[in-house]
Amino acid sequence: MVVDKPITVYRGEIDKSVHMGLSWTSSLEIAKKFASRFGKQGNIYRVKLAPEMVLAAYSDDGEHEVLSIVRDAPQVMC
């Protein structure tokens, strides 16, 4: 996956997740799955990344994973 323009990414976390980790997804549905793992209801975060903030992006992994060190505070969606 080539990221050549700003991209909105999401991160689903439960209370045992590593907050603000490297792994994000371009799919809101995938983030929702991560936020509801293990029968818990976690949070979903959203942030817009400039292309230079993307370390790597994979569209063939089933999770649409985007790796980035997020420095700006992401918006909590739920």
Legacy VTK file of the C-alpha trace (Angstrom):
# vtk DataFile Version 3.0
C-alpha trace
ASCII
DATASET POLYDATA
POINTS 78 float
0.000 0.000 0.000
1.449 3.339 -1.054
0.469 6.321 1.076
0.975 9.460 -0.984
-1.678 11.697 0.607
-2.984 12.191 4.152
-4.739 9.114 5.497
-7.194 8.679 8.351
-6.306 5.753 10.584
-7.964 4.153 13.585
-6.863 2.207 16.642
-9.117 0.003 18.729
-7.898 -0.594 22.270
-9.127 -2.331 25.376
-7.844 -1.581 28.856
-4.913 -4.002 28.509
-3.704 -2.591 25.195
-0.536 -0.568 24.879
-1.931 2.930 24.536
-0.789 4.733 21.430
1.061 1.774 19.989
2.588 1.620 16.533
-0.185 -0.405 14.878
-3.119 1.447 13.380
-5.602 0.492 10.659
-7.214 2.321 7.778
-10.403 0.313 8.461
-12.866 1.495 11.088
-14.413 -1.993 11.134
-11.067 -3.597 12.041
-10.561 -1.025 14.821
-14.009 -1.892 16.204
-13.014 -5.564 16.350
-9.882 -4.760 18.335
-11.847 -2.502 20.695
-14.306 -5.287 21.502
-11.922 -8.218 21.968
-12.221 -10.561 24.925
-15.803 -9.479 25.633
-14.733 -5.957 26.609
-15.720 -2.593 25.217
-12.697 -0.417 24.636
-12.025 2.837 22.842
-11.504 3.674 19.207
-9.082 6.465 18.337
-8.838 8.334 15.035
-6.046 10.480 13.664
-5.086 11.840 10.258
-1.506 11.089 9.236
0.618 12.917 6.711
2.392 10.521 4.332
5.782 11.163 5.967
4.377 9.916 9.305
3.674 6.446 7.881
6.487 3.997 8.603
4.863 1.124 6.703
1.432 0.174 5.377
0.052 -3.246 4.464
-3.200 -3.818 2.643
-2.711 -7.555 2.146
-2.580 -8.538 5.829
-6.356 -8.536 6.351
-6.052 -5.750 8.912
-5.107 -2.860 6.601
-2.296 -2.135 9.018
-0.523 1.208 9.114
2.547 1.627 11.302
3.198 5.088 12.703
4.505 6.831 15.784
1.594 9.139 16.535
2.685 12.363 18.175
-0.560 14.308 17.933
-3.341 13.405 20.324
-5.868 11.306 18.423
-9.571 11.903 18.714
-11.490 9.404 20.848
-14.432 8.144 18.827
-16.200 6.057 21.458
LINES 1 79
78 0 1 2 3 4 5 6 7 8 9 10 11 12 13 14 15 16 17 18 19 20 21 22 23 24 25 26 27 28 29 30 31 32 33 34 35 36 37 38 39 40 41 42 43 44 45 46 47 48 49 50 51 52 53 54 55 56 57 58 59 60 61 62 63 64 65 66 67 68 69 70 71 72 73 74 75 76 77
